[in-house]
Amino acid sequence: MSAPANPPMGPAGRGRDAVHRDRARLVPFRYRAVGDAYVLTNDFGRYAMVDAETFLRLVQGRIGPEDPAWPQLQAAWFVAEALDRDAVVAQTAERSRFLRSGPNLHILVVTLRCNHTCQYCHASRAPMHHTHTDMSIETAERSVDFAFQSPSPSLTLEFQGGEPLANWPVVEHIIEYALQKNALARKSVMFSLVSNLSLMDDAKLDYLIDRRVQICTSLDGPPAVHDAVRKWSDGASHDTTVRWMARINQRYRDQGLDPNLYRVEALPTITRLVLDDPEGLLDHYVTVGCRSIFLRHLDPFGWAATTKARLGYTMAEFLDFYARAYHHVIELNRRGTDFVERTMALLVAKVIGNFEPNFLDLRSPCGAGIGQIAYNSDGRLFTCDEGRMVDRGGDDCFCLGDVASTAYRDAIAGPQVRAMVLASALDGQPHCATCAYKPWCGVCPVHNYCEQGSLHGRMADSTWCQKYMGLFDFLMGRLQVADAFERSVLQRWATPRRQDHFVQEGGGPGQG
């Protein structure tokens, strides 16, 4: 929060006017006690950590150029008179650039069918014989046409389900149709496939590699864990997933791509089954060839809401798990394995990298409607994939219309998107507006709606807030005690690692 409006009288010989003059030199700031230090942040996204004595001098207005802390405050843009105005404007514009571009992530749910029965399924999948849940060619083309109306210069078309490979002809058609449109639109286009890989074959893989489609999958841990929560009636889900991961990674190596950067993105959903052994989860990821992991808390969407008693845990338990996992990741790097934990990489990008990684959950306002749109298999439009998941439970309040009858402008400027923007703008959240982590954080209105029955929620009681408050506290604590090696790892994670191979400019292969 900001410093008190009327600080105490300064020491002898310094009246209140002198105190106010010193305080006028500082930009408004927020603060939070973490460990033995106070974390100070400003609206430019910069931070400083000071001890308790320095913090007291600061809020009492007893600090100036002669103070040992002054150079740190000046370098972190807390001293108003020393600000480089052009640099501040440039960074502020860059950090808010997403507000001027329009939706760039377009999630295409090409089918609701899936051959797995994951115990926590967020998407509430349909059985394989429900072919009426497949997206049609006509709906697919209308969805792509709708996506290309976004003013964003870059588009990511992400195939989800269900299991998207169950409707392979439509996946192929969307890719070819989008590349054809982009020959004229001249946007930067990426394709991403989120698949359990069980329906993969050589012909499909050849096509995906040729069209430079990024491939993502789920891997929830060693075989006993993975197969227990990601059930597949046709065999061992874990072994099939890992086998195809190895083959895809080999294809990337055959193309001469950096093996530390180009690998199948495998994501775990953290359940109680791995909560007591984060080291085992991470070691298994390394064993199967992964070099990153995205440790995600179990969300309250879809079937996860009903299996919470068996698979869920408290936020305190998750944060304890995360701390153990983080320390093991650092240890893996000490042993020579280049390994990234992606949640922390997002945080350090903001905190020490001073750039916006455009992670839609940690934006203010969030990405719902203005950063992403989800396209259901029947052509209905949703603010985000989470909003579509709520619809699967019978509540369509996040629906924006459909691709057959809704104009792009009406969907984007409609009441649902406006409500999401207002609910996720942190300046309108009383608990967030005064939080030290406001410059880096974000709110998910759909999470609030599911957990608390309100888009705005009560952040002081929210597990979302507990999670990110805990993660930011953990990071700031590590920055106080980290040795040179750990700091070098965090600095490396804060550096953007672009996967330009997947970006296609102005058309398909041979046209970019």
VENVEN-V797095 format. One record per residue. N is the residue number from 1. RES is the residue in one small letter. SS is DSSP state (helix for helix, strand for strand, loop for the rest). OMEGA is omega in radians with two decimals (* if undefined). Layout:
BEGIN
N|RES|SS|OMEGA + N|RES|SS|OMEGA
END
This chain:
BEGIN
1|m|loop|-3.13 + 2|s|loop|3.11 + 3|a|loop|-3.13 + 4|p|loop|-3.11 + 5|a|loop|-3.13 + 6|n|loop|-3.10 + 7|p|loop|3.12 + 8|p|loop|3.08 + 9|m|loop|3.13 + 10|g|loop|-3.13 + 11|p|loop|-3.12 + 12|a|loop|3.12 + 13|g|loop|3.12 + 14|r|loop|-3.14 + 15|g|loop|-3.09 + 16|r|helix|3.13 + 17|d|helix|3.13 + 18|a|helix|3.10 + 19|v|helix|-3.13 + 20|h|helix|3.12 + 21|r|helix|3.11 + 22|d|helix|-3.11 + 23|r|helix|3.13 + 24|a|helix|3.12 + 25|r|loop|-3.06 + 26|l|strand|3.04 + 27|v|loop|3.08 + 28|p|loop|-3.11 + 29|f|loop|3.04 + 30|r|strand|-3.11 + 31|y|strand|3.07 + 32|r|strand|3.08 + 33|a|strand|3.08 + 34|v|strand|-3.10 + 35|g|loop|-3.12 + 36|d|loop|-3.05 + 37|a|strand|2.98 + 38|y|strand|3.08 + 39|v|strand|3.08 + 40|l|strand|3.07 + 41|t|strand|3.04 + 42|n|loop|-3.07 + 43|d|loop|3.08 + 44|f|loop|-3.14 + 45|g|loop|3.11 + 46|r|loop|-3.12 + 47|y|strand|2.99 + 48|a|strand|3.06 + 49|m|strand|-3.10 + 50|v|strand|3.11 + 51|d|strand|-3.03 + 52|a|helix|-3.13 + 53|e|helix|3.11 + 54|t|helix|-3.14 + 55|f|helix|3.12 + 56|l|helix|3.09 + 57|r|helix|-3.09 + 58|l|helix|-3.06 + 59|v|helix|3.08 + 60|q|loop|3.13 + 61|g|loop|-3.10 + 62|r|loop|-3.08 + 63|i|loop|-3.10 + 64|g|loop|-3.05 + 65|p|loop|-3.12 + 66|e|loop|-3.07 + 67|d|loop|3.13 + 68|p|loop|-3.11 + 69|a|loop|-3.03 + 70|w|helix|3.14 + 71|p|helix|3.11 + 72|q|helix|3.14 + 73|l|helix|-3.14 + 74|q|helix|-3.14 + 75|a|helix|-3.12 + 76|a|loop|3.02 + 77|w|loop|3.05 + 78|f|loop|-3.12 + 79|v|strand|-3.00 + 80|a|helix|-3.03 + 81|e|helix|-3.11 + 82|a|helix|-3.08 + 83|l|loop|2.96 + 84|d|loop|-3.00 + 85|r|helix|-3.13 + 86|d|helix|3.13 + 87|a|helix|3.12 + 88|v|helix|-3.14 + 89|v|helix|-3.11 + 90|a|helix|-3.12 + 91|q|helix|3.11 + 92|t|helix|3.11 + 93|a|helix|-3.14 + 94|e|helix|-3.12 + 95|r|helix|3.14 + 96|s|loop|-3.06 + 97|r|helix|-3.10 + 98|f|helix|-3.13 + 99|l|helix|-3.06 + 100|r|helix|-2.98 + 101|s|loop|-3.06 + 102|g|loop|-3.08 + 103|p|loop|3.09 + 104|n|loop|3.09 + 105|l|strand|-3.11 + 106|h|strand|-3.05 + 107|i|strand|-3.07 + 108|l|strand|3.12 + 109|v|strand|-2.99 + 110|v|loop|3.03 + 111|t|loop|3.00 + 112|l|loop|-3.10 + 113|r|strand|3.06 + 114|c|loop|-3.14 + 115|n|loop|3.03 + 116|h|strand|3.02 + 117|t|strand|-3.13 + 118|c|strand|-3.02 + 119|q|loop|-3.11 + 120|y|loop|-2.95 + 121|c|loop|3.13 + 122|h|loop|-3.04 + 123|a|loop|-3.12 + 124|s|loop|-3.02 + 125|r|loop|3.07 + 126|a|strand|3.12 + 127|p|loop|-3.00 + 128|m|loop|-3.11 + 129|h|loop|3.12 + 130|h|loop|-3.09 + 131|t|helix|3.10 + 132|h|helix|3.09 + 133|t|helix|3.08 + 134|d|loop|3.02 + 135|m|loop|3.12 + 136|s|loop|3.08 + 137|i|helix|-3.13 + 138|e|helix|3.12 + 139|t|helix|3.12 + 140|a|helix|-3.13 + 141|e|helix|3.10 + 142|r|helix|3.11 + 143|s|helix|3.11 + 144|v|helix|3.09 + 145|d|helix|3.14 + 146|f|helix|-3.12 + 147|a|helix|-3.10 + 148|f|loop|3.03 + 149|q|loop|3.09 + 150|s|loop|3.10 + 151|p|loop|-3.14 + 152|s|loop|3.12 + 153|p|loop|3.11 + 154|s|strand|3.13 + 155|l|strand|2.94 + 156|t|strand|3.07 + 157|l|strand|-3.03 + 158|e|strand|-3.13 + 159|f|strand|3.12 + 160|q|strand|3.12 + 161|g|loop|0.33 + 162|g|loop|3.07 + 163|e|loop|-3.03 + 164|p|helix|3.14 + 165|l|helix|3.07 + 166|a|helix|3.07 + 167|n|helix|-3.04 + 168|w|helix|-3.13 + 169|p|helix|3.14 + 170|v|helix|3.04 + 171|v|helix|3.11 + 172|e|helix|-3.07 + 173|h|helix|3.13 + 174|i|helix|-3.13 + 175|i|helix|-3.11 + 176|e|helix|-3.13 + 177|y|helix|-3.14 + 178|a|helix|3.11 + 179|l|helix|3.10 + 180|q|helix|3.12 + 181|k|helix|-3.06 + 182|n|helix|3.04 + 183|a|helix|3.09 + 184|l|helix|-3.08 + 185|a|helix|3.09 + 186|r|loop|3.03 + 187|k|loop|2.96 + 188|s|strand|-3.03 + 189|v|strand|3.00 + 190|m|strand|3.03 + 191|f|strand|3.13 + 192|s|strand|3.14 + 193|l|strand|3.08 + 194|v|strand|-2.96 + 195|s|loop|3.00 + 196|n|loop|3.03 + 197|l|loop|-3.07 + 198|s|loop|3.13 + 199|l|loop|3.11 + 200|m|loop|2.99 + 201|d|loop|-3.04 + 202|d|helix|-3.12 + 203|a|helix|3.12 + 204|k|helix|-3.12 + 205|l|helix|3.10 + 206|d|helix|-3.13 + 207|y|helix|-3.11 + 208|l|helix|3.10 + 209|i|helix|-3.13 + 210|d|helix|-3.11 + 211|r|loop|3.06 + 212|r|loop|3.12 + 213|v|strand|3.07 + 214|q|strand|-3.06 + 215|i|strand|3.12 + 216|c|strand|3.13 + 217|t|strand|3.12 + 218|s|strand|3.06 + 219|l|loop|-2.98 + 220|d|loop|3.10 + 221|g|loop|3.08 + 222|p|loop|-3.05 + 223|p|helix|-3.08 + 224|a|helix|3.14 + 225|v|helix|-3.08 + 226|h|helix|-3.07 + 227|d|helix|3.12 + 228|a|helix|-3.09 + 229|v|helix|3.12 + 230|r|strand|-3.01 + 231|k|strand|3.14 + 232|w|strand|-3.04 + 233|s|loop|-3.06 + 234|d|loop|3.13 + 235|g|loop|-3.12 + 236|a|loop|-3.10 + 237|s|helix|-3.09 + 238|h|helix|-3.06 + 239|d|helix|3.13 + 240|t|helix|3.14 + 241|t|helix|-3.09 + 242|v|helix|3.13 + 243|r|helix|-3.14 + 244|w|helix|3.05 + 245|m|helix|-3.13 + 246|a|helix|-3.12 + 247|r|helix|3.13 + 248|i|helix|3.12 + 249|n|helix|3.10 + 250|q|helix|3.11 + 251|r|helix|3.08 + 252|y|helix|3.11 + 253|r|helix|3.13 + 254|d|helix|3.13 + 255|q|loop|3.13 + 256|g|loop|-3.13 + 257|l|loop|-3.14 + 258|d|loop|-3.06 + 259|p|loop|3.08 + 260|n|loop|-3.10 + 261|l|loop|-3.08 + 262|y|loop|3.08 + 263|r|loop|3.02 + 264|v|loop|3.06 + 265|e|strand|3.12 + 266|a|strand|-3.08 + 267|l|strand|3.02 + 268|p|loop|2.87 + 269|t|strand|-3.03 + 270|i|loop|3.06 + 271|t|loop|3.14 + 272|r|helix|-3.07 + 273|l|helix|3.14 + 274|v|helix|-2.98 + 275|l|loop|-3.09 + 276|d|loop|-3.09 + 277|d|loop|3.10 + 278|p|helix|3.14 + 279|e|helix|3.11 + 280|g|helix|3.09 + 281|l|helix|-3.10 + 282|l|helix|3.13 + 283|d|helix|3.11 + 284|h|helix|3.09 + 285|y|helix|3.12 + 286|v|helix|-3.10 + 287|t|helix|-3.10 + 288|v|loop|3.00 + 289|g|loop|3.11 + 290|c|loop|3.07 + 291|r|loop|3.04 + 292|s|strand|3.09 + 293|i|strand|3.13 + 294|f|loop|-3.04 + 295|l|loop|-3.02 + 296|r|strand|3.06 + 297|h|loop|3.10 + 298|l|loop|-3.08 + 299|d|loop|-3.08 + 300|p|loop|-3.10 + 301|f|loop|3.03 + 302|g|helix|-3.09 + 303|w|helix|-3.12 + 304|a|helix|3.13 + 305|a|helix|-3.10 + 306|t|loop|3.14 + 307|t|loop|-3.07 + 308|k|helix|-3.09 + 309|a|helix|-3.09 + 310|r|helix|-3.04 + 311|l|helix|-3.01 + 312|g|loop|-3.05 + 313|y|loop|3.09 + 314|t|loop|3.10 + 315|m|helix|3.09 + 316|a|helix|3.11 + 317|e|helix|3.12 + 318|f|helix|-3.11 + 319|l|helix|3.04 + 320|d|helix|3.07 + 321|f|helix|-3.08 + 322|y|helix|-3.13 + 323|a|helix|3.10 + 324|r|helix|-3.14 + 325|a|helix|-3.13 + 326|y|helix|-3.12 + 327|h|helix|3.12 + 328|h|helix|3.08 + 329|v|helix|3.10 + 330|i|helix|3.12 + 331|e|helix|3.08 + 332|l|helix|3.11 + 333|n|helix|3.09 + 334|r|helix|-3.14 + 335|r|loop|3.08 + 336|g|loop|3.11 + 337|t|loop|3.11 + 338|d|loop|-3.05 + 339|f|loop|-3.04 + 340|v|strand|2.92 + 341|e|strand|-2.89 + 342|r|helix|3.06 + 343|t|helix|3.13 + 344|m|helix|3.11 + 345|a|helix|3.09 + 346|l|helix|-3.11 + 347|l|helix|-3.10 + 348|v|helix|3.04 + 349|a|helix|-3.14 + 350|k|helix|-2.97 + 351|v|helix|-3.09 + 352|i|loop|3.08 + 353|g|loop|3.11 + 354|n|loop|3.02 + 355|f|loop|-3.08 + 356|e|loop|-3.12 + 357|p|loop|3.08 + 358|n|loop|2.97 + 359|f|loop|-2.88 + 360|l|helix|3.14 + 361|d|helix|-3.08 + 362|l|helix|3.03 + 363|r|loop|3.05 + 364|s|loop|-0.06 + 365|p|loop|-3.08 + 366|c|loop|-3.04 + 367|g|loop|-3.04 + 368|a|strand|3.09 + 369|g|loop|-3.12 + 370|i|loop|3.08 + 371|g|loop|3.13 + 372|q|strand|2.99 + 373|i|strand|3.07 + 374|a|strand|-3.10 + 375|y|strand|3.13 + 376|n|loop|-3.09 + 377|s|loop|3.11 + 378|d|loop|3.09 + 379|g|loop|3.09 + 380|r|strand|-3.06 + 381|l|strand|3.13 + 382|f|strand|-3.12 + 383|t|loop|-3.05 + 384|c|loop|-3.13 + 385|d|helix|3.09 + 386|e|helix|3.08 + 387|g|helix|3.07 + 388|r|helix|3.11 + 389|m|helix|3.09 + 390|v|helix|3.11 + 391|d|helix|3.12 + 392|r|helix|3.07 + 393|g|loop|3.06 + 394|g|loop|-3.11 + 395|d|loop|-3.04 + 396|d|loop|-3.02 + 397|c|loop|3.13 + 398|f|loop|-3.14 + 399|c|strand|-3.10 + 400|l|strand|-3.04 + 401|g|strand|3.11 + 402|d|strand|-3.03 + 403|v|loop|-3.10 + 404|a|loop|-2.98 + 405|s|loop|-3.06 + 406|t|loop|3.09 + 407|a|loop|-3.12 + 408|y|helix|-3.10 + 409|r|helix|-3.14 + 410|d|helix|3.14 + 411|a|helix|-3.05 + 412|i|helix|-3.11 + 413|a|loop|-3.08 + 414|g|loop|-3.06 + 415|p|helix|-3.12 + 416|q|helix|-3.13 + 417|v|helix|3.11 + 418|r|helix|-3.14 + 419|a|helix|3.14 + 420|m|helix|3.12 + 421|v|helix|-3.13 + 422|l|helix|-3.08 + 423|a|helix|-3.06 + 424|s|helix|3.05 + 425|a|loop|-2.97 + 426|l|helix|3.10 + 427|d|helix|3.12 + 428|g|helix|3.10 + 429|q|loop|-3.06 + 430|p|helix|-3.11 + 431|h|helix|-3.08 + 432|c|helix|-3.02 + 433|a|helix|-3.12 + 434|t|loop|-3.07 + 435|c|loop|3.13 + 436|a|loop|-3.06 + 437|y|loop|3.14 + 438|k|helix|-3.10 + 439|p|helix|-3.02 + 440|w|helix|-2.91 + 441|c|loop|3.13 + 442|g|loop|-3.11 + 443|v|loop|3.06 + 444|c|loop|-3.14 + 445|p|helix|3.13 + 446|v|helix|3.07 + 447|h|helix|3.09 + 448|n|helix|-3.09 + 449|y|helix|-3.12 + 450|c|helix|-3.05 + 451|e|helix|-3.00 + 452|q|helix|3.08 + 453|g|loop|-3.13 + 454|s|loop|3.08 + 455|l|loop|-3.10 + 456|h|loop|3.12 + 457|g|loop|3.04 + 458|r|loop|-2.94 + 459|m|helix|3.12 + 460|a|helix|-3.14 + 461|d|helix|-2.99 + 462|s|loop|3.04 + 463|t|helix|3.06 + 464|w|helix|3.13 + 465|c|helix|3.12 + 466|q|helix|-3.13 + 467|k|helix|-3.04 + 468|y|helix|3.02 + 469|m|helix|3.12 + 470|g|helix|-3.12 + 471|l|helix|3.11 + 472|f|helix|3.06 + 473|d|helix|-3.13 + 474|f|helix|3.13 + 475|l|helix|-3.11 + 476|m|helix|3.04 + 477|g|helix|3.12 + 478|r|helix|3.14 + 479|l|helix|3.09 + 480|q|helix|-2.97 + 481|v|helix|-3.05 + 482|a|loop|3.04 + 483|d|loop|-3.05 + 484|a|helix|-3.13 + 485|f|helix|-3.14 + 486|e|helix|3.10 + 487|r|helix|3.13 + 488|s|helix|3.08 + 489|v|helix|-3.14 + 490|l|helix|3.12 + 491|q|helix|3.10 + 492|r|helix|3.10 + 493|w|helix|-3.12 + 494|a|loop|-3.13 + 495|t|loop|-3.12 + 496|p|loop|3.10 + 497|r|loop|-3.06 + 498|r|loop|3.06 + 499|q|loop|-3.02 + 500|d|helix|3.14 + 501|h|helix|-3.09 + 502|f|helix|-3.10 + 503|v|loop|-3.12 + 504|q|strand|-3.06 + 505|e|strand|2.96 + 506|g|loop|3.10 + 507|g|loop|-3.08 + 508|g|loop|3.13 + 509|p|loop|3.12 + 510|g|loop|-3.12 + 511|q|loop|-3.08 + 512|g|loop|*
END
